[in-house]
Amino acid sequence: MINNIIFSAGTFLSKFLMQIGIFIILSKYISIREFGILTYAFSISWFLTNLIDFGYRTKNVKDFVKNINNSNSIFLKSFNIKIIISIISILLLTVFLYLSSFEIDDKYFILSYSLAGILLSFSYTYIAELQALGKFNIEFLINMVASLIYLISIILFISFELDFYILSYLYLLYVVLIFLFSYIYSVTKIKLNILSFNKILLEFKEVIPYAILVVANIIYVTLDVIILKEFYDFDTIAIYQVFMKIIGGLMIFFHILYSVFLPKITLMLEHKDYNKISMLNQIIFSIGFVTFVTYYILGDIFIDYAFGDQYNIVKSLDIYIIAIVTIKYLMWFIYEILLVSSNNQNKRVKAYIIGLSITIVLYFVLIPIYGLYGAIYSSLIGTAIIGLLYTKLIYQEFEYLFILKKR
């Protein structure tokens, strides 16, 4: 169990630090416009990865655990759905790029990243089988090797001062490696067949509950970038993406501890150990406090060192970064786990959808008027609304907020 947690955390850290590290390295060697194109293309790629995955990352792990002997059928059903969504996505993306005002090189750059995102979604199916079999060490190895090769390719790209647009092919190579490694180490070698329409429809109905929250979330975290591009430029996107990457970095403990605390809190809730849950919540509060205080003190130095003078405007956004991070540590973490553990997942989804819907409306209203700050205001308000709704649901369910010791 401990080894699985360690390897799972290692996998997350390797992917996260690789992404953040490479963005930081590249921000020093490419122009702010090129960095904007890079992060825009990556956002589209990430959107397609999660859209085409369609919630299977969660569903497949559960299905493999329950019925590993029928793994070929699980692969077959998920691949059929993913292929259908992929075809539709490629067609829509082609039309979007054709009608867009992007330069031709930018279009091919975005297309290459998009194809990588689609392929990455299919590799998740093989990785889900590895997770279900408890082979987290293999998943960790796959990501470490692919990330190391990708990092070396980026260093060579910088050393030889290669053309900016080659970056898209390097990322595609990284994804191809993950797909090949995950396929090689998978236990099941799928025999791909086309399912009947009725079977596809039945599978679609089964996966929809898993897909709703995933699809809603990817719209939430990519729509702001798309709207910014429509009304402003790649320079604005570059600055906004640095803002979001910093928030992502400060949330690293949130993501690592979530998978560790979920089973613990589920068990504590069954035994009504409310004081122990409160203690864990206080630990999260403390981690959040130390995190945003550290950033408040050292944030400007970090921005200078990591991104350089061209991103100095991000220093003026400290208050918004700290506010969003604080809300997530104080009003999201434990409350989200408690809602899942107490069989209130439907209520959690509704609260999230409400907050997300308000945020999306604000994106359309505020971004055209305030640009970068419109996106930031919308994200902050949406984060606060979801946090307040989670807090309300927890109080309604337990009449207790798990902050102080229960008497």
NUNU-751619 format. One record per residue (C-alpha): x, y, z; residue in three letters. Coordinates in steps of 0.05 Angstrom, whole numbers, plus 5000, padded with zeros to 4 digits. Layout:
<pts>
XYZALA...
</pts>
This chain:
<pts>
500050005000MET505550495020ILE509650304959ASN503650434914ASN502651124945ILE509951284936ILE510051074863PHE503351414850SER506052064880ALA512451964841GLY508651904776THR504652534790PHE510952914810LEU514852684749SER509352924702LYS507953564740PHE515153774750LEU516853584679MET511354024652GLN512754614698ILE520354534691GLY520154534615ILE515455124613PHE520155514658ILE526255324617ILE522955504551LEU520156164577SER527456404582LYS529356204511TYR523256364468ILE519457014458SER513257174499ILE509057094436ARG512056404423GLU510856214495PHE503556424487GLY502855984425ILE506155404462LEU501555454523THR495455554478TYR497154924438ALA498354544502PHE491554764528SER488154504465ILE492053854471SER490153764544TRP482853924527PHE482753374474LEU486252864519THR481052924573ASN475153004526LEU476852364489ILE478552004553ASP471252154571PHE471751944644GLY474851264628TYR480951394670ARG476451284731THR471550784701LYS476750324670ASN480650254735VAL474250054771LYS472249574716ASP479149254711PHE479349144787VAL472448804787LYS473348404723ASN480548354702ILE479247684667ASN474748054618ASN479848604604SER479448534528ASN472048714530SER473649324574ILE479049554525PHE474449434466LEU468649844493LYS472850434515SER476950444450PHE470550444408ASN467751044445ILE474551404443LYS475351284368ILE468451584355ILE469952204397ILE476852254365SER474052264294ILE468952804312ILE474253214348SER479153184290ILE473753414241LEU471653994286LEU478954184300LEU480454184225THR474654654211VAL476655094270PHE483855164246LEU481655274173TYR477055844193LEU481756144244SER486456734231SER492656364256PHE498856364213GLU499955714175ILE505855504219ASP501755634281ASP496155194253LYS500854604242TYR503854714311PHE496954684344ILE495054074302LEU501253694322SER499953824396TYR492653624386SER494452954354LEU499152824413ALA493452974461GLY488852474425ILE494151924427LEU495552054501LEU488251914516SER488851214487PHE495151074528SER491051214591TYR487050584578THR493250154582TYR495650534644ILE488850424677ALA490049674672GLU496849754704LEU493750154761GLN488349634772ALA493649084776LEU497549504827GLY503349604780LYS504550324799PHE512050204794ASN511350064720ILE507050684710GLU512451084746PHE517950784703LEU514150934638ILE513251664657ASN520351754683MET523551464620VAL519051854572ALA519952494612SER527552414614LEU527952314538ILE523252914528TYR527553344574LEU533953154537ILE530553324471SER528654014498ILE535854134522ILE538353954452LEU533054414421PHE535754994463ILE543154814452SER542554794377PHE537755384374GLU532854994331LEU526555284300ASP521055414351PHE515854994314TYR520054354324ILE517554364396LEU510854074374SER514353464344TYR518453364407LEU512053344448TYR508952864399LEU515152414407LEU514252444483TYR506952214477VAL508651664427VAL513751394477LEU508551374533ILE503651014487PHE508750504463LEU511450364533PHE504450294563SER502449824507TYR508749404515ILE507749324590TYR500149204586SER497748504603VAL492148504552THR493648564478LYS487148824450ILE483848534389LYS480349144362LEU473349034332ASN467749514317ILE461949424365LEU454749434343SER450850084348PHE446749814407ASN452949614446LYS456250284433ILE449950644456LEU449550204519LEU456850344535GLU455851084523PHE450251094575LYS454650734625GLU460451214619VAL456451864618ILE456251934695PRO463851904696TYR464552374637ALA460052944660ILE464753224713LEU470953104671VAL468053454610VAL465454024653ALA472254114685ASN476154134619ILE471354654592ILE472455054655TYR480055054651VAL480855164576THR475255634556LEU478656224588ASP484856134544VAL480656054481ILE476656694496ILE482957084513LEU485856894445LYS479457114409GLU479557814440PHE486957934455TYR493657614434ASP498657064450PHE502557534496ASP496457594542THR495656834541ILE502956744560ALA502257194622ILE495656854642TYR498756164635GLN504556354679VAL499456594730PHE495855924726MET502255514728LYS504355854793ILE497555674823ILE498554964799GLY505354934831GLY502655194898LEU497254654895MET502154084890ILE501053844961PHE493553864948PHE494153354892HIS499152904925ILE495552854992LEU488652774960TYR489852054940SER492951905008VAL487452235050PHE481551965011LEU481751245038PRO483751485107LYS477951975113ILE473051465084THR474950975140LEU474751525193MET467851735170LEU465251025177GLU467551015249HIS465151735261LYS472151955281ASP470452675268TYR476052945313ASN481252565272LYS478352855208ILE478653545240SER485953425256MET487353245183LEU483753875162ASN488054285209GLN494153965177ILE491554185108ILE490254885135PHE497354915161SER500254675095ILE496055185058GLY498255745105PHE505655575099VAL504855525023THR501756205011PHE506156555064VAL512356265030THR509956494962TYR508257184990TYR515357255015ILE519156924958LEU514256984900GLY517457584866ASP524357264870ILE521656624840PHE518356994782ILE524957364767ASP528956724769TYR524056264734ALA520956704681PHE524857344675GLY523358084667ASP518258004611GLN513357694661TYR514158234715ASN506658384711ILE505357724745VAL508358024809LYS502358484813SER497757884814LEU500257594881ASP493857754918ILE489557364868TYR494356764869ILE494356734945ILE486756824947ALA485356244899ILE490355784933VAL487655945002THR480455804983ILE482355124953LYS486354905014TYR481155155064LEU474455025030MET475654494976TRP480453955000PHE477353605060ILE470253795041TYR470853494972GLU473452845001ILE467952835054LEU462552925000LEU465452334961VAL466351895023SER459352035049SER456051824984ASN454352544966ASN457952534899GLN451652764863ASN451153374908LYS458553514898ARG457653484822VAL451653954825LYS455554454867ALA461454424820TYR457054504759ILE453655114789ILE460355444804GLY463055254737LEU456955524700SER457556194735ILE464956224719THR463756084645ILE458556634642VAL463557104675LEU468856914624TYR464457144567PHE462457784604VAL469058004637LEU474557764590ILE472358204531PRO472258804578ILE478058694626TYR482458194587GLY487457854632LEU484158114695TYR477357894670GLY479857174667ALA482957234736ILE476757554768TYR472457004737SER476956444764SER477156744833LEU469656844838ILE468256144811GLY473255824860THR470056194918ALA462956004898ILE464755264893ILE468255304961GLY462155634993LEU457455114963LEU461954544989TYR461954865058THR454454925058LYS453454195037LEU458253955092ILE454554345145TYR447854095121GLN450353375122GLU454253385188PHE452354035224GLU459854095234TYR465354405192LEU471253975216PHE475454575236ILE475754535312LEU475353935358LYS468153685364LYS465553675435ARG
</pts>
